[in-house]
Amino acid sequence: MQAHTSSAPAAAGAATATPYVNIAAYKFITLDNLEELRPQYQAECARLSLKGTILLTPEGINMFLSGLRADIDQYLAWVRSDARLADLEVKESLSSEQSHKRMLVKIKKEIITMRMPLIKPEEGRAPFVEAHTLKRWLDQGHDDAGKPVVMVDTRNDFEVDVGTFTDTVDYRIKKFTEFPEVIAAHKADFDGKTVVTFCTGGIRCEKAAIHMQNIGYDNVYQLEGGILKYFEEVGGAHYTGDCFVFDYRTALNPQLEAVETTQCFACRAVVTPREQLSEQYVYGESCPHCYGKEQAA
């Protein structure tokens, strides 16, 4: 796959309130030419003035990018010209400015760090449930076979605190590398139940579901496209709060709109507008979630 050499014209037309398109996409697919791909992606993103992060790994690709509609569409057409990525699925949201401030293309060992054997795409992906089907299951209280449905949040604790599905299982993990041990220790808790793993955009929950299959879970699915796709397809049904995202917006509501929150530099907790009024919130230093804990330690 070669980067285009011609320069695209600037987007024309009157400015709108939400001119920037923010995309999240990933695919588990064997990539064996990472050093060749990296400069091509760097050149194409620079040509189109995109900002964000792209991870290239032996087990696939992960990207979070922001740009004008015409530029995003050109970029996706270019990416999908690689036969391995022709069916790349994308989640979208809009914002009044670019959701990232710089452009990075990195080569990493894993698409999301788990420190377990790499995903082998040629062996098949994890079973998945689409948003509309999951909503129907949650509406009726069981899956189509009559089994209780249990939601398992695979995200880090501070992300879960921003919002999650009702009655979800949350193991309060600090990083994804903790997930394999904790899910193995609780395997018996899910006997006779249908497990649905979920995360922000689908990467963690797909890798989690594959791992759970590998250690003997019989009936596990991942939420296709994660929370963001669920919001896009069915809104906020059975979900409480917002969804943490790793860009300047901090969190999105079920309408995929940025909410007025910020993130504490000290403890990484999400600080709501009400919490920002507290005397314990000092920008760059502390918030109500961590104030006094460092002194007490």
N, C-alpha and C positions, 0 to 999 in steps of 0.2 A: 504494500500500500504506500503510494507516494503522495506527499503533500502537494496541494495545488500551488502553482507559482504565480497565477494572476491575482491581482489585488481586487478585493470586493469593494464596491462603492458603499459609502455610508448609508445607513438606513434613512429613507426619505419619509416625508409626511410629518404632520403635526405631532408634537410630543403628547403623550397621554399620561394619565396619573400613574399607570403601572407599566412602564415601557420595558422593563427587564424580565426576562424569562429565566427562572432558576430550575435546573434539571438535576435529578439524581438518578443514576443508572449503574448497574453492575451486571456482570455475567461471569459465572464460573465456566471457564473454557481454557484448555491448555494453550499457553502462549510460550513459545520457545525462542522468540527473536526479540527479547526485551530491549537489548542495547540498540537494535535497529529501529524499533518502534518509538523509543523515547524522543529522539530529535524530531521525528515526523509529527508527533503530537504537539511538541513544543512549538514547532513552526506554524502548524495549523491554528492553534489557539492564539498565538501572537498575531497572525494575519487577521483573525476575526475579532481581536480585542476581547477575548473571553477571559474571565477570572475564575479561579477556583483551584481544585486539586484533582489530579488523576493519579491513581495507583496502578502500576503495571506489575503483575506478579506471574509466577509460573502456573498458578491455578485460576487466573482470570484478571478482569479489569474492574475497577471501581472509580466512579467519577461524580464530582459535585461541581457544577459549572454555572456561571451566570453571564448573560449577554443579551443583546437585542434579538428580537424574534428572527429576523432574517439571518443573522449570524449563527444563532443556535441551529436553525434549520439546515444551513449549509454544513455546519460541523457534523450534525447527525447523519446527513447524507454521505459525507466523507467517511465517517466511522463505519457505517453500514456497507460501504463498498468493499470492506474486508469481509469475505464470505463467512469467517468465523463469528462475526458480529452482526450479520445481516438481520437477525431477529432481536436485536437489542431492545429491551423494553425500558421506557423512560417515565419517571414521575415529574410533574411540572408544578411550579407555583410562580406567582408574580410578585414583583416588588418595585418600588419607585426608584431604587438605586441598586447597583450591583451588590449581591449578597456576599461577595468575597472581594478582598482588596488586592490580591496578587494572584499570580498563576504559577502553580507548581506541578511538575510531572515527575513522579518518583518511581523508582524500581524497588519493590519490597519482596520479602520472602513469602508473605501470605496476603490474601485480599483483605482479611481481617484477622488479627493475631489471636490464635488459639493455642499454638504450640502443641498441636496434635498432627497426625499424618495429614499431608495436603489433600484437599478435595481432588478427586479424579473425575473430571466431568464426563469422560468417556464411559464411566460406569453408571451414569444416570444421575439426575438431580433428585432432590428430596421431593416426596409427595407434597402437593400444595393445595390450599383451599383459597378460592377467590373471595373477594370482599362480600359480594351479595350472598353467596352460600354461607359464609361465616355468620353474617347478620341473621339469616334465617335460622341457623342452628341456635344462635344465642336467643333469638326471639322465642323459639319453641322449647329451649332448655335442654336440647339433646341433638345429636347428629342424626343422619337419615337412617342409621341402624338402631337408633334408640339409646345409644351410649351417652353418658354425661360428657360434656365438653369442658375441658380445663385449659385455660389460657396461661401460658408460661412466658413471662417477660424476660428476654435475654439481654436487656440493656443494663448499663451501670446504674447504681442506686440513685445518683443525682438526676439522671434522666427520667427515671421512673417517678420521682417526686414531682415532676412538672405535670404529669398526667399519664394515665394508663387505663386499660380495660377494667371494667367492674369485676371485682372478685378474682383478680389475676393472682397467680403465684409469683411472688417476688422474693428472690433469695438474697437481696441486698448485696449483690456482688460489686466489687470496686473496679474490676477489670474483667474482660471476657475470658482471660486465661483461667479464671476461677470456676467457670461454668462447668467444664467436664467433670470435675470432682464432685461438685454439689449435686449435679443432676444424676450422677451414678449413685450417690448416697441415698437419694429419695426415689429410686425407681419403683419400689413397692407401693408408693403413694398413688401411682397412676394405674394400678391394675384394674382392668375392666373399663377404662375411660379412654376417650379420645383426646389427645394432647395437641394443642395448637401453639406453636412457638411464634413469637412476633418480635419485631424490632422497628427501627425507624423506617428503613427503606427496603428491607428484605435480606440483606447480606448476612447479618448475624444469625437471624432465625433460620435461614436455609442451612448454614453451616452447622448450627446447633441441631437441627432436625436430622441431618445426615449422621452426625456423631451419635445421636440418640438411637437411630436405627442400628448403627454399628455395635452398640453395646446392649442390644436386645429389646429395645422398646418396640412394641408390636403395632401400635396405632398412633403414629405421630405425623403431623402435618406442619408446614410452615405457612404463615399468612402471605400470600402472593403479593409482592410489592410493599409489604410492611404497612405501618400505620399511615404513611403518606398516601399510599394507593387506596387504603380503606377510606380515609377522609375524602379523597377525590371521587370515589365510587358511591359511597353511602353516607358520608357525613360523620357525625359524632355519636351515632347510636351505640349504646353499651360502653361508651368511652367517657371518662371523667377527666377534665382538665385539658391541657394542651400537649403538643409534641415538641420536645427539645430537638433543635437542629444545630449543627456545628458551623454556624456562620453568624454574621453580625445580628441577625434577626432574633437569635436565641431560642425562640419558640414560635410555633404556628398553631392557630386554633383549627377546629374542624372545617372551617371555610378556607383553610390554607392561607390565612392572613396573619401577618406578623403581630404578636402581642407585645405590650409594653413591659417587657421584663428585661433584666440584665443578669449577668453572671458575676459572682463574687470571685475576684482574683485569688483570694486567699484559700477558699475551700471548694471552689467550683460550683457551689450551690446556685440554683436559679433564684433570683431575688425579685419578688413581685413588686408592683408599684406601691402597694401598701407597706411592704417591708422596707422599701427604700426611704420611707418617711421616718423610720426608727433612728434613734440616736446611735444605735449599734451598727448602723450601716455607714461605713466610711469608705468612700470609693477607693478601690485598690488595696484596702487594708483589712476590712472585716465586714460582717453582715450578721443579722440575728441568728443565723445558723451556726456560726463559728465564734461569735464574740465571747471572749473570756476563756475559751477552751485552751488557747495557746498559753495563756498566762497560768492556767491551772495545771497544765501538763508538766 
